[in-house]
């Protein structure tokens, strides 16, 4: 299991809390083999969190850092796996590379 918790610096920011909750609820509706399923959305004190399945694998960010430029065939394969997600318009801004997310949303194995 993996937990995503809203950052401490955003606890007082109602807009950030709404975005976090919207992301969690949207992700919970998605069922796709390349996306970790959301199992629970909760609150403890003034902080929100959601629990999701842990997906073993390398993040896209780490793959690019390790390999440099991706070969065209691999890039197309990755895009093909993400296409159903993009079509559902559910890619939250927090899942973009470099944001410090710890959950792998794409399974490279």
Secondary structure as UniProt FT lines:
FT   STRAND          2..5
FT   HELIX           8..10
FT   TURN            11..12
FT   HELIX           14..29
FT   TURN            33..34
FT   STRAND          38..44
FT   TURN            45..46
FT   STRAND          47..52
FT   HELIX           60..67
FT   HELIX           72..87
FT   TURN            88..89
FT   HELIX           93..95
FT   TURN            97..98
//
